[in-house]
């Protein structure tokens, strides 16, 4: 068991580093930001995307919030390097998934939300962990959120839906460029407040045992003036 002083520091790390899940950072809820995270991921082709390790973390990023994936699709990612501008918040997917009409997950909001709920129930809450610069972040299960129904696309060529449908055998058709879809997402996300200039280390872990899926990622962040 960790000493109480360490637990106190870890709790403080949440308060200082991460926007509360009930808050509305930059005038959007965590659920709305999770939808924006997926819209960002879907907007990038597989050959130029941090989601696949084929581009650095700046790809497709703009505004005061940047998105970071929990794990690169298709292989282990023990380390990722990312340089960001000072004053930038990071919305990080610890472990997440989505259900879309293009993947055969449903045709109504209710069906897509039911699919997302079923995925949420499979996340092992006890497996969740995260630390920033060695300070453990506590109670990560409370950051499990579900998005509103959101629209994504037009999809690029070589897109994420095609990967899900063809490469992973999801039983759906490849999506040609220009396709538009809608989805509901679910997952554990953290909105980090802007970090101080310099180097930072972010580590996190999460598991979905039923799918034999594990995220275990370390980001080495460089915040530039």
DODRENFI-26644 format. One line per field, with one value per residue (C-alpha): chain; y, z, x. Coordinates in steps of 0.001 Angstrom, whole numbers, plus 500000, padded with zeros to 6 digits. Each point is the difference from the previous one (the first is absolute). Layout:
N
kette <- A; ...
c2 <- Y; ...
c3 <- Z; ...
c1 <- X; ...
END
This chain:
225
kette <- A; A; A; A; A; A; A; A; A; A; A; A; A; A; A; A; A; A; A; A; A; A; A; A; A; A; A; A; A; A; A; A; A; A; A; A; A; A; A; A; A; A; A; A; A; A; A; A; A; A; A; A; A; A; A; A; A; A; A; A; A; A; A; A; A; A; A; A; A; A; A; A; A; A; A; A; A; A; A; A; A; A; A; A; A; A; A; A; A; A; A; A; A; A; A; A; A; A; A; A; A; A; A; A; A; A; A; A; A; A; A; A; A; A; A; A; A; A; A; A; A; A; A; A; A; A; A; A; A; A; A; A; A; A; A; A; A; A; A; A; A; A; A; A; A; A; A; A; A; A; A; A; A; A; A; A; A; A; A; A; A; A; A; A; A; A; A; A; A; A; A; A; A; A; A; A; A; A; A; A; A; A; A; A; A; A; A; A; A; A; A; A; A; A; A; A; A; A; A; A; A; A; A; A; A; A; A; A; A; A; A; A; A; A; A; A; A; A; A; A; A; A; A; A; A
c2 <- 500000; 503501; 502338; 502561; 502838; 498470; 499603; 503601; 501146; 497823; 501474; 503474; 499069; 499534; 503361; 501866; 498218; 498746; 501854; 498443; 497628; 502064; 503174; 501520; 500783; 502459; 500041; 496281; 497016; 496959; 498093; 502667; 500016; 496209; 500418; 502582; 497531; 497424; 502583; 500837; 496318; 499324; 503060; 498607; 497339; 496965; 500958; 503408; 499526; 499815; 497376; 497678; 501319; 501383; 503686; 501967; 501305; 503336; 498416; 501509; 502065; 503604; 502280; 499944; 496224; 497195; 496363; 497034; 496346; 497412; 497436; 499754; 497624; 496823; 499618; 500784; 503562; 500041; 503564; 503009; 503436; 503113; 503701; 502543; 503747; 501585; 500756; 496894; 497632; 496275; 497828; 496476; 496767; 497505; 497232; 500552; 498680; 501067; 498487; 501363; 499342; 499358; 497033; 498376; 500959; 501368; 502457; 501974; 501965; 497500; 497061; 501770; 501048; 496433; 498828; 502612; 499019; 496366; 501004; 502213; 497046; 497998; 502496; 498716; 502979; 498484; 499921; 503758; 502001; 503204; 502173; 503370; 500592; 497171; 501231; 497452; 501238; 498593; 498676; 499652; 498082; 503237; 501307; 497344; 501987; 499442; 502420; 501497; 498683; 501610; 500278; 499311; 500308; 500491; 497236; 500128; 497236; 497192; 500805; 498610; 498494; 498016; 498712; 498953; 498307; 498285; 499575; 499014; 498039; 501983; 498639; 503340; 501513; 502236; 503682; 501901; 503529; 502583; 497694; 501599; 498065; 500426; 498344; 499897; 499696; 498800; 499929; 501384; 503431; 502608; 503708; 501227; 503659; 501723; 498636; 502070; 500558; 497117; 496211; 497894; 496278; 498652; 496296; 498151; 496522; 498435; 496610; 498353; 496354; 498620; 501362; 499222; 503721; 501849; 503604; 500667; 503235; 502557; 503477; 502118; 503505; 503086; 503291; 502815; 503739
c3 <- 500000; 499178; 502926; 500712; 499029; 496538; 499599; 501026; 497386; 497387; 500758; 499744; 496593; 498721; 501344; 498559; 496696; 498775; 499412; 502078; 498014; 500949; 498604; 496553; 498878; 497115; 500137; 499179; 502233; 500218; 497922; 497298; 499996; 499604; 496863; 498720; 500742; 497709; 497301; 500052; 499814; 497093; 498075; 499552; 497492; 501436; 498301; 501731; 503460; 503591; 500448; 497830; 500897; 496463; 500985; 503027; 502529; 498189; 497092; 499629; 503173; 500434; 502674; 503759; 500388; 498400; 499928; 500901; 499321; 502709; 497796; 496407; 498068; 498822; 502462; 503413; 500697; 503038; 499309; 498077; 499715; 499615; 499798; 500744; 500379; 503432; 500906; 498245; 501865; 499244; 499717; 500413; 499282; 502620; 498513; 497670; 497220; 497787; 498316; 496604; 497385; 497436; 502013; 500356; 503672; 499501; 498021; 502829; 502885; 502436; 498276; 499828; 503644; 501002; 498154; 501799; 503365; 499393; 499328; 503101; 502137; 498793; 501117; 503078; 502356; 502314; 497191; 499436; 501013; 498947; 501230; 499027; 500910; 502498; 501792; 499855; 498863; 502063; 499408; 496229; 499668; 500628; 496707; 498051; 497747; 497044; 497113; 498532; 496568; 497596; 496263; 498471; 496530; 497125; 500449; 498277; 497865; 501995; 502958; 503478; 499232; 497132; 502378; 502587; 497402; 497844; 501996; 503212; 498375; 501526; 497442; 498331; 496652; 499322; 500019; 496841; 500231; 500651; 502095; 502929; 503055; 503531; 503235; 503788; 501827; 503469; 501995; 502713; 499188; 501839; 499136; 501145; 500776; 498178; 501268; 500954; 497462; 500008; 499989; 501455; 500143; 499737; 500565; 499948; 499886; 499383; 499048; 498396; 500972; 497994; 496817; 501067; 499543; 502053; 499846; 501646; 498696; 500950; 498504; 500270; 499621; 499173; 500624; 498001; 500737
c1 <- 500000; 501243; 500683; 497292; 502334; 500403; 496247; 499494; 502498; 498317; 496587; 501475; 501437; 496440; 498922; 502974; 500479; 496629; 496741; 497176; 497806; 496922; 501558; 499613; 503549; 500023; 496175; 499605; 499235; 502277; 497443; 500058; 503794; 499969; 497879; 502495; 502813; 498393; 499279; 503709; 500997; 497620; 501234; 503521; 501118; 501752; 503271; 500070; 498566; 501304; 497285; 502125; 503452; 500422; 500092; 501077; 497526; 499526; 498074; 496544; 500345; 498873; 498612; 500589; 499447; 501991; 498885; 502188; 499177; 500346; 501708; 501118; 497771; 501670; 502834; 501493; 501096; 502268; 501121; 498775; 501620; 497907; 500935; 497264; 499713; 499744; 496399; 498648; 497690; 500136; 496891; 501341; 498135; 501145; 497846; 497050; 497795; 497113; 496945; 499015; 497355; 502741; 501272; 496588; 499680; 496480; 497949; 498378; 501460; 498511; 501685; 503369; 499741; 499148; 503114; 502125; 498501; 500920; 503618; 500151; 498952; 503023; 502663; 501799; 499741; 502600; 502574; 499907; 503041; 501735; 502824; 501418; 503642; 499804; 496884; 497185; 496602; 497170; 496467; 500363; 496738; 498108; 501409; 498083; 497656; 497724; 499732; 496872; 499052; 502453; 500558; 503403; 501482; 500280; 502542; 503387; 501423; 501648; 497770; 499430; 496572; 501504; 502668; 497422; 497818; 502616; 503199; 498234; 497182; 497161; 497560; 499283; 500923; 502985; 499063; 500993; 501429; 497308; 497818; 498176; 498869; 498720; 501028; 499995; 503312; 500920; 503208; 502215; 501403; 502041; 500079; 503396; 500349; 502902; 503304; 503008; 502770; 502484; 499909; 497191; 499298; 496460; 499343; 496695; 498516; 496597; 498571; 496995; 500603; 497085; 501575; 503579; 500692; 502608; 501157; 503353; 501460; 502632; 500101; 503124; 498647; 502023; 498204; 501583; 499680
END
